[in-house]
């Protein structure tokens, strides 16, 4: 029997593509709120003895986590033999240590919550800094799918003579992987962070020539502060405006100094989070990891 996919707070075309690529049946889920703000979740599709997968991006985790957990528990109570989660954007990974006395280390706390409700987890390019891998905080099988393939394919199809730019040293291995996929030169900048919205970007774009199109590839655009500094620096060194690619576009509005800059050609993002800039479909890497975990969990269930 095919796995059963319940989209919950997911981009429409991503839901369609995951269903098609993953050869999954689509389940129907009702989510509404009572007058007091509490969630009511109902699975309209029978799940008994099915492998159930929830597709839910957690870019607004405080409002989305509770209905997701209620839905997962409902599936378990109604007889699903496994309950997995595809979370294209995984929240609470940045707070991976206490930066000031008394702070909650939310990366670990959130991982414990999800691990209690799901058999496995797949996400896309999570923020891994001091945490080396998802298995260090998640007690369930957890996979980090990569977006370098879809991003590289988009660049090859839409950008002539690209020059790839990484925002910081942490991005270096990732940028080099995309550059190899595209067959393009690249450079990596240096970033110093002084606060949530205060960053400094430095570096030289060695190898960039006037006929090249700068393409910045970043994991997350939230406030747009880092983007603004990178665009400013590139404008001083490049002969063409830069395309900015984000795996996860969280910013509802870009800073005016970015939008109005002659050095900014536009924002392109993956469809992990709903955003007007969505152009790159990342269903393929998500489905590949999910299928592997579904098979492994089904094998354990049979034993």
MARVO-843364 format. One line per field, with one value per residue (C-alpha): x, y, z; residue number from 1; residue in one letter. Coordinates in steps of 0.02 Angstrom, whole numbers, plus 50000, padded with zeros to 5 digits. Layout:
REM MARVO-843364
x X / ... .
y Y / ... .
z Z / ... .
resi NUM / ... .
resn a / ... .
REM end
This chain:
REM MARVO-843364
x 50000 / 50064 / 50119 / 49987 / 50038 / 49949 / 50004 / 49990 / 50060 / 50155 / 50179 / 50047 / 50162 / 50284 / 50141 / 50090 / 50268 / 50306 / 50147 / 50191 / 50377 / 50350 / 50207 / 50102 / 49916 / 49856 / 49763 / 49633 / 49658 / 49542 / 49618 / 49513 / 49520 / 49395 / 49341 / 49468 / 49610 / 49638 / 49663 / 49544 / 49624 / 49533 / 49604 / 49468 / 49566 / 49581 / 49759 / 49743 / 49898 / 49965 / 50133 / 50083 / 50189 / 50154 / 50224 / 50237 / 50358 / 50395 / 50439 / 50311 / 50338 / 50246 / 50080 / 50112 / 50189 / 50035 / 49918 / 50058 / 50082 / 49895 / 49886 / 50031 / 49952 / 49785 / 49869 / 49952 / 49790 / 49697 / 49815 / 49954 / 50102 / 50225 / 50215 / 50351 / 50380 / 50447 / 50485 / 50564 / 50610 / 50657 / 50639 / 50739 / 50907 / 50998 / 50984 / 51108 / 51185 / 51147 / 51223 / 51175 / 51145 / 50971 / 50930 / 50840 / 50938 / 50789 / 50874 / 50882 / 50712 / 50622 / 50711 / 50649 / 50470 / 50470 / 50563 / 50424 / 50290 / 50371 / 50463 / 50579 / 50615 / 50673 / 50718 / 50813 / 50979 / 50952 / 51058 / 51199 / 51333 / 51391 / 51278 / 51371 / 51225 / 51040 / 51073 / 51163 / 50998 / 50861 / 50833 / 50740 / 50816 / 50837 / 50901 / 50958 / 50919 / 51028 / 50970 / 51130 / 51065 / 50902 / 50989 / 51129 / 51004 / 50910 / 51069 / 51122 / 50952 / 50931 / 51100 / 51232 / 51413 / 51376 / 51500 / 51443 / 51462 / 51449 / 51406 / 51527 / 51659 / 51527 / 51451 / 51616 / 51593 / 51414 / 51455 / 51596 / 51477 / 51354 / 51497 / 51558 / 51381 / 51364 / 51542 / 51566 / 51696 / 51656 / 51714 / 51671 / 51651 / 51681 / 51538 / 51547 / 51385 / 51363 / 51176 / 51016 / 51014 / 51193 / 51320 / 51480 / 51528 / 51705 / 51805 / 51863 / 51779 / 51937 / 51907 / 51749 / 51752 / 51631 / 51545 / 51497 / 51333 / 51359 / 51246 / 51239 / 51180 / 51122 / 51032 / 50909 / 50846 / 50753 / 50777 / 50874 / 51017 / 51150 / 51080 / 51093 / 51277 / 51321 / 51233 / 51323 / 51494 / 51460 / 51401 / 51573 / 51663 / 51545 / 51494 / 51321 / 51183 / 51179 / 51048 / 51017 / 50964 / 50896 / 50853 / 50729 / 50652 / 50573 / 50574 / 50401 / 50478 / 50655 / 50745 / 50718 / 50906 / 50909 / 50756 / 50811 / 50993 / 51054 / 51164 / 51015 / 50938 / 50810 / 50778 / 50752 / 50705 / 50667 / 50486 / 50524 / 50430 / 50289 / 50359 / 50331 / 50512 / 50485 / 50559 / 50659 / 50572 / 50657 / 50538 / 50666 / 50794 / 50656 / 50569 / 50732 / 50771 / 50591 / 50573 / 50729 / 50665 / 50491 / 50567 / 50680 / 50539 / 50421 / 50554 / 50570 / 50380 / 50370 / 50500 .
y 50000 / 50173 / 50295 / 50422 / 50606 / 50740 / 50916 / 51037 / 51212 / 51165 / 51253 / 51189 / 51143 / 51059 / 50952 / 50904 / 50861 / 50761 / 50660 / 50628 / 50594 / 50491 / 50388 / 50431 / 50444 / 50614 / 50617 / 50746 / 50838 / 50965 / 51097 / 51233 / 51338 / 51351 / 51525 / 51519 / 51491 / 51306 / 51192 / 51055 / 50928 / 50788 / 50658 / 50629 / 50491 / 50323 / 50285 / 50111 / 50008 / 50144 / 50231 / 50411 / 50561 / 50740 / 50878 / 51035 / 51180 / 51249 / 51427 / 51492 / 51357 / 51431 / 51425 / 51271 / 51146 / 51111 / 51064 / 50959 / 50862 / 50838 / 50769 / 50651 / 50585 / 50563 / 50459 / 50350 / 50327 / 50282 / 50140 / 50208 / 50089 / 50232 / 50421 / 50522 / 50707 / 50802 / 50977 / 51072 / 51210 / 51152 / 51282 / 51315 / 51255 / 51422 / 51426 / 51283 / 51345 / 51468 / 51633 / 51717 / 51642 / 51572 / 51554 / 51399 / 51295 / 51275 / 51166 / 51024 / 51058 / 51064 / 50905 / 50812 / 50867 / 50809 / 50648 / 50597 / 50612 / 50549 / 50394 / 50490 / 50663 / 50735 / 50918 / 51025 / 51114 / 51144 / 51272 / 51163 / 51264 / 51198 / 51046 / 50937 / 50828 / 50806 / 50642 / 50738 / 50813 / 50702 / 50529 / 50469 / 50440 / 50615 / 50660 / 50828 / 50831 / 50945 / 51080 / 51097 / 50992 / 51087 / 51254 / 51208 / 51150 / 51316 / 51416 / 51315 / 51342 / 51528 / 51614 / 51641 / 51648 / 51641 / 51679 / 51600 / 51689 / 51615 / 51730 / 51658 / 51526 / 51403 / 51402 / 51361 / 51172 / 51198 / 51336 / 51232 / 51086 / 51194 / 51272 / 51099 / 51052 / 51209 / 51216 / 51395 / 51490 / 51543 / 51648 / 51649 / 51806 / 51832 / 51874 / 51941 / 51948 / 52075 / 52050 / 51981 / 52116 / 52182 / 52097 / 52146 / 52071 / 52081 / 51994 / 52002 / 51918 / 51856 / 51793 / 51895 / 51982 / 52115 / 51991 / 51874 / 51874 / 51864 / 51733 / 51734 / 51573 / 51584 / 51461 / 51582 / 51758 / 51815 / 52001 / 52040 / 52119 / 52001 / 52015 / 52205 / 52200 / 52069 / 52165 / 52323 / 52238 / 52151 / 52315 / 52387 / 52245 / 52179 / 52242 / 52163 / 52158 / 52004 / 51868 / 51814 / 51633 / 51578 / 51401 / 51467 / 51640 / 51694 / 51883 / 51953 / 52115 / 52148 / 52305 / 52455 / 52476 / 52303 / 52322 / 52494 / 52446 / 52444 / 52298 / 52185 / 52082 / 51991 / 51856 / 51674 / 51543 / 51360 / 51310 / 51251 / 51402 / 51492 / 51655 / 51758 / 51720 / 51531 / 51465 / 51310 / 51145 / 51039 / 50890 / 50769 / 50769 / 50768 / 50619 / 50522 / 50534 / 50503 / 50346 / 50273 / 50305 / 50241 / 50077 / 50059 / 50094 / 49974 / 49837 / 49861 / 49860 / 49691 / 49620 .
z 50000 / 49956 / 50092 / 50137 / 50131 / 50232 / 50183 / 50328 / 50304 / 50146 / 49979 / 49858 / 49715 / 49835 / 49902 / 49726 / 49676 / 49833 / 49804 / 49621 / 49643 / 49799 / 49727 / 49879 / 49907 / 49968 / 50132 / 50179 / 50343 / 50422 / 50534 / 50613 / 50769 / 50909 / 50963 / 51105 / 50981 / 51013 / 50863 / 50807 / 50691 / 50601 / 50482 / 50354 / 50266 / 50355 / 50410 / 50486 / 50447 / 50332 / 50325 / 50360 / 50312 / 50363 / 50253 / 50359 / 50346 / 50518 / 50474 / 50599 / 50729 / 50876 / 50783 / 50677 / 50797 / 50905 / 50761 / 50686 / 50848 / 50867 / 50690 / 50721 / 50880 / 50791 / 50656 / 50787 / 50884 / 50725 / 50680 / 50570 / 50577 / 50557 / 50565 / 50479 / 50454 / 50305 / 50370 / 50225 / 50346 / 50521 / 50657 / 50815 / 50749 / 50772 / 50962 / 50982 / 51145 / 51284 / 51227 / 51391 / 51564 / 51582 / 51396 / 51337 / 51212 / 51098 / 50966 / 51092 / 51170 / 51002 / 50944 / 51098 / 51063 / 50881 / 50924 / 51042 / 50907 / 50746 / 50689 / 50572 / 50506 / 50340 / 50319 / 50195 / 50229 / 50416 / 50507 / 50574 / 50660 / 50828 / 50800 / 50676 / 50623 / 50661 / 50749 / 50885 / 50943 / 50871 / 50945 / 50789 / 50616 / 50545 / 50373 / 50303 / 50116 / 50010 / 49891 / 49791 / 49646 / 49616 / 49642 / 49523 / 49392 / 49405 / 49384 / 49232 / 49152 / 49191 / 49216 / 49085 / 49143 / 49331 / 49470 / 49634 / 49801 / 49975 / 50120 / 50249 / 50282 / 50345 / 50171 / 50082 / 50059 / 50003 / 49879 / 49807 / 49783 / 49686 / 49586 / 49535 / 49484 / 49379 / 49317 / 49376 / 49478 / 49656 / 49802 / 49987 / 50092 / 50278 / 50397 / 50573 / 50672 / 50811 / 50841 / 50766 / 50632 / 50639 / 50525 / 50437 / 50268 / 50199 / 50063 / 49883 / 49735 / 49654 / 49477 / 49449 / 49280 / 49212 / 49096 / 49240 / 49338 / 49527 / 49607 / 49796 / 49876 / 50057 / 50169 / 50252 / 50218 / 50373 / 50406 / 50248 / 50346 / 50282 / 50106 / 50111 / 50162 / 50031 / 49891 / 49946 / 49938 / 49771 / 49695 / 49728 / 49638 / 49503 / 49333 / 49338 / 49470 / 49581 / 49589 / 49769 / 49796 / 49965 / 50013 / 50141 / 50111 / 50275 / 50253 / 50219 / 50155 / 50094 / 50154 / 50041 / 50019 / 49940 / 49829 / 49767 / 49741 / 49561 / 49612 / 49652 / 49512 / 49619 / 49749 / 49699 / 49828 / 49848 / 49881 / 50058 / 50126 / 50036 / 49965 / 49806 / 49757 / 49748 / 49586 / 49633 / 49671 / 49804 / 49805 / 49730 / 49872 / 50004 / 49924 / 49904 / 50090 / 50144 / 50038 / 50116 / 50293 / 50253 / 50191 / 50342 / 50465 / 50374 / 50383 / 50572 / 50588 / 50499 / 50617 .
resi 1 / 2 / 3 / 4 / 5 / 6 / 7 / 8 / 9 / 10 / 11 / 12 / 13 / 14 / 15 / 16 / 17 / 18 / 19 / 20 / 21 / 22 / 23 / 24 / 25 / 26 / 27 / 28 / 29 / 30 / 31 / 32 / 33 / 34 / 35 / 36 / 37 / 38 / 39 / 40 / 41 / 42 / 43 / 44 / 45 / 46 / 47 / 48 / 49 / 50 / 51 / 52 / 53 / 54 / 55 / 56 / 57 / 58 / 59 / 60 / 61 / 62 / 63 / 64 / 65 / 66 / 67 / 68 / 69 / 70 / 71 / 72 / 73 / 74 / 75 / 76 / 77 / 78 / 79 / 80 / 81 / 82 / 83 / 84 / 85 / 86 / 87 / 88 / 89 / 90 / 91 / 92 / 93 / 94 / 95 / 96 / 97 / 98 / 99 / 100 / 101 / 102 / 103 / 104 / 105 / 106 / 107 / 108 / 109 / 110 / 111 / 112 / 113 / 114 / 115 / 116 / 117 / 118 / 119 / 120 / 121 / 122 / 123 / 124 / 125 / 126 / 127 / 128 / 129 / 130 / 131 / 132 / 133 / 134 / 135 / 136 / 137 / 138 / 139 / 140 / 141 / 142 / 143 / 144 / 145 / 146 / 147 / 148 / 149 / 150 / 151 / 152 / 153 / 154 / 155 / 156 / 157 / 158 / 159 / 160 / 161 / 162 / 163 / 164 / 165 / 166 / 167 / 168 / 169 / 170 / 171 / 172 / 173 / 174 / 175 / 176 / 177 / 178 / 179 / 180 / 181 / 182 / 183 / 184 / 185 / 186 / 187 / 188 / 189 / 190 / 191 / 192 / 193 / 194 / 195 / 196 / 197 / 198 / 199 / 200 / 201 / 202 / 203 / 204 / 205 / 206 / 207 / 208 / 209 / 210 / 211 / 212 / 213 / 214 / 215 / 216 / 217 / 218 / 219 / 220 / 221 / 222 / 223 / 224 / 225 / 226 / 227 / 228 / 229 / 230 / 231 / 232 / 233 / 234 / 235 / 236 / 237 / 238 / 239 / 240 / 241 / 242 / 243 / 244 / 245 / 246 / 247 / 248 / 249 / 250 / 251 / 252 / 253 / 254 / 255 / 256 / 257 / 258 / 259 / 260 / 261 / 262 / 263 / 264 / 265 / 266 / 267 / 268 / 269 / 270 / 271 / 272 / 273 / 274 / 275 / 276 / 277 / 278 / 279 / 280 / 281 / 282 / 283 / 284 / 285 / 286 / 287 / 288 / 289 / 290 / 291 / 292 / 293 / 294 / 295 / 296 / 297 / 298 / 299 / 300 / 301 / 302 / 303 .
resn x / x / x / x / x / x / x / x / x / x / x / x / x / x / x / x / x / x / x / x / x / x / x / x / x / x / x / x / x / x / x / x / x / x / x / x / x / x / x / x / x / x / x / x / x / x / x / x / x / x / x / x / x / x / x / x / x / x / x / x / x / x / x / x / x / x / x / x / x / x / x / x / x / x / x / x / x / x / x / x / x / x / x / x / x / x / x / x / x / x / x / x / x / x / x / x / x / x / x / x / x / x / x / x / x / x / x / x / x / x / x / x / x / x / x / x / x / x / x / x / x / x / x / x / x / x / x / x / x / x / x / x / x / x / x / x / x / x / x / x / x / x / x / x / x / x / x / x / x / x / x / x / x / x / x / x / x / x / x / x / x / x / x / x / x / x / x / x / x / x / x / x / x / x / x / x / x / x / x / x / x / x / x / x / x / x / x / x / x / x / x / x / x / x / x / x / x / x / x / x / x / x / x / x / x / x / x / x / x / x / x / x / x / x / x / x / x / x / x / x / x / x / x / x / x / x / x / x / x / x / x / x / x / x / x / x / x / x / x / x / x / x / x / x / x / x / x / x / x / x / x / x / x / x / x / x / x / x / x / x / x / x / x / x / x / x / x / x / x / x / x / x / x / x / x / x / x / x / x / x / x / x / x / x / x / x / x / x / x / x / x / x / x / x / x / x / x / x / x / x / x / x / x .
REM end
